[in-house]
Amino acid sequence: MKRISTVLAASLMLLIVASGCTSTATIDQQIASVSPAEAAGIIEQNSGNADFVLLDIRTPEEFGAGKIEGAVNIDFYDTDFRQQLDALDKDTHYLVYCNSGNRSGQSLPIFEDLGFVEVDNVATGITGWYNEGYPVVP
């Protein structure tokens, strides 16, 4: 009986030590929705920052009709949208928008799942941006 107790104790110790050796890496992610005024501040703060991308996820036709200056386009409706996002630098700060905030809001869980560190969504899209008096360029 004493031998069984000793083996049990040794097994328990081994289990505790082994579980302490495993690590689960966590990513400190900041993913949020912001107002057009907050978005304008983020753009201004990141002027000239190579680690900042303004990402328009509307269709190419919508993008061609007017965008926030400096934006790049990836179409939310592309069948490989997730793969296109996955190819981007996860450590870059992204400010993402669409027309009304619907598509960009739907994209946030994808950004999170792919491990992006910092993503802000213009909650009201380019429509809210424009309606609050911020500029749109062709």
VEXMARKE-47865 format. One record per residue (C-alpha): residue number from 1; chain; x, z, y. Coordinates in steps of 0.05 Angstrom, whole numbers, plus 5000, padded with zeros to 4 digits. Each point is the difference from the previous one (the first is absolute). Layout:
N
SITE  nr kette east   up north
SITE NUM     A    X    Z     Y
...
END
This chain:
138
SITE  nr kette east   up north
SITE   1     A 5000 5000  5000
SITE   2     A 5057 5017  5047
SITE   3     A 5031 4932  4985
SITE   4     A 4935 4964  5019
SITE   5     A 4997 5039  5066
SITE   6     A 5072 4981  5015
SITE   7     A 4988 4926  4985
SITE   8     A 4936 5002  5041
SITE   9     A 5037 5033  5059
SITE  10     A 5057 4950  4996
SITE  11     A 4951 4941  4997
SITE  12     A 4963 5027  5060
SITE  13     A 5065 5008  5039
SITE  14     A 5021 4929  4982
SITE  15     A 4932 4974  5023
SITE  16     A 5006 5037  5067
SITE  17     A 5071 4976  5012
SITE  18     A 4983 4928  4981
SITE  19     A 4939 4998  5045
SITE  20     A 5042 5025  5057
SITE  21     A 5049 4943  4991
SITE  22     A 4948 4946  5011
SITE  23     A 4985 4980  5071
SITE  24     A 4942 4964  5030
SITE  25     A 5022 4965  5063
SITE  26     A 4948 5000  5054
SITE  27     A 4998 4954  5060
SITE  28     A 4984 5031  5067
SITE  29     A 4947 4950  5023
SITE  30     A 4967 4996  5068
SITE  31     A 4939 4955  4995
SITE  32     A 4947 5006  5054
SITE  33     A 4948 4964  5042
SITE  34     A 5011 4999  5075
SITE  35     A 4961 4979  5062
SITE  36     A 5019 4939  5041
SITE  37     A 5031 5046  5053
SITE  38     A 5042 5035  4946
SITE  39     A 5019 4932  4972
SITE  40     A 5023 4976  5069
SITE  41     A 5043 5063  5005
SITE  42     A 5030 4987  4931
SITE  43     A 5017 4928  5019
SITE  44     A 5032 5023  5066
SITE  45     A 5040 5055  4965
SITE  46     A 5026 4950  4949
SITE  47     A 5018 4944  5048
SITE  48     A 5065 4970  4975
SITE  49     A 4999 5041  4936
SITE  50     A 5020 4956  4941
SITE  51     A 4967 5050  4953
SITE  52     A 4930 4988  5029
SITE  53     A 4952 4945  4981
SITE  54     A 4933 4983  5031
SITE  55     A 4960 4971  4942
SITE  56     A 4937 4959  5009
SITE  57     A 4963 4993  4933
SITE  58     A 4946 4952  5023
SITE  59     A 4995 4928  4976
SITE  60     A 5048 4949  5029
SITE  61     A 4942 4969  5039
SITE  62     A 4983 5067  5032
SITE  63     A 5074 5013  5014
SITE  64     A 5006 4931  5033
SITE  65     A 4941 5015  5045
SITE  66     A 5034 5061  5031
SITE  67     A 5044 5058  4981
SITE  68     A 5036 5060  5027
SITE  69     A 5066 4977  5027
SITE  70     A 5057 5005  4949
SITE  71     A 4954 5003  4939
SITE  72     A 5016 4967  4934
SITE  73     A 4945 4977  4952
SITE  74     A 4985 5014  4927
SITE  75     A 4930 4980  4979
SITE  76     A 4961 5057  4968
SITE  77     A 4960 4949  4961
SITE  78     A 5061 4968  4967
SITE  79     A 4998 5009  4925
SITE  80     A 5071 5027  5003
SITE  81     A 4989 5046  5060
SITE  82     A 5024 5061  4962
SITE  83     A 5063 4963  4976
SITE  84     A 5014 4977  5071
SITE  85     A 4996 5072  5024
SITE  86     A 5042 5024  4942
SITE  87     A 5056 4952  5022
SITE  88     A 5004 5034  5069
SITE  89     A 5049 5056  5018
SITE  90     A 4964 5065  4983
SITE  91     A 5042 5041  5049
SITE  92     A 4978 4958  5061
SITE  93     A 4945 5027  5046
SITE  94     A 4939 4954  4997
SITE  95     A 4942 4997  5049
SITE  96     A 4946 4960  4965
SITE  97     A 4936 4970  5027
SITE  98     A 4945 4951  4984
SITE  99     A 4938 4978  5038
SITE 100     A 4959 5064  4998
SITE 101     A 5041 5051  4960
SITE 102     A 4963 4986  4934
SITE 103     A 5054 4960  4964
SITE 104     A 5057 5040  5028
SITE 105     A 4965 5064  4980
SITE 106     A 4991 4972  4930
SITE 107     A 5074 4983  4998
SITE 108     A 5024 5072  5013
SITE 109     A 4993 5023  4927
SITE 110     A 5041 4939  4979
SITE 111     A 5055 5018  5049
SITE 112     A 4998 5071  4975
SITE 113     A 5001 4979  4926
SITE 114     A 5059 4954  5012
SITE 115     A 5040 5057  5031
SITE 116     A 5002 4981  5074
SITE 117     A 5027 5056  5042
SITE 118     A 4965 4989  5067
SITE 119     A 4938 4958  5012
SITE 120     A 4951 5005  5058
SITE 121     A 4934 4963  5001
SITE 122     A 4965 4978  5064
SITE 123     A 4933 5030  4981
SITE 124     A 4958 4953  5042
SITE 125     A 5042 4938  4988
SITE 126     A 5018 4948  5051
SITE 127     A 4928 5000  5024
SITE 128     A 5006 5073  5022
SITE 129     A 5069 4985  5027
SITE 130     A 4974 4943  5043
SITE 131     A 4936 5038  5021
SITE 132     A 5044 5056  5027
SITE 133     A 5037 4950  5045
SITE 134     A 5063 4990  4960
SITE 135     A 5029 4930  5000
SITE 136     A 4993 4947  4946
SITE 137     A 5045 4939  4999
SITE 138     A 4988 4931  4969
END
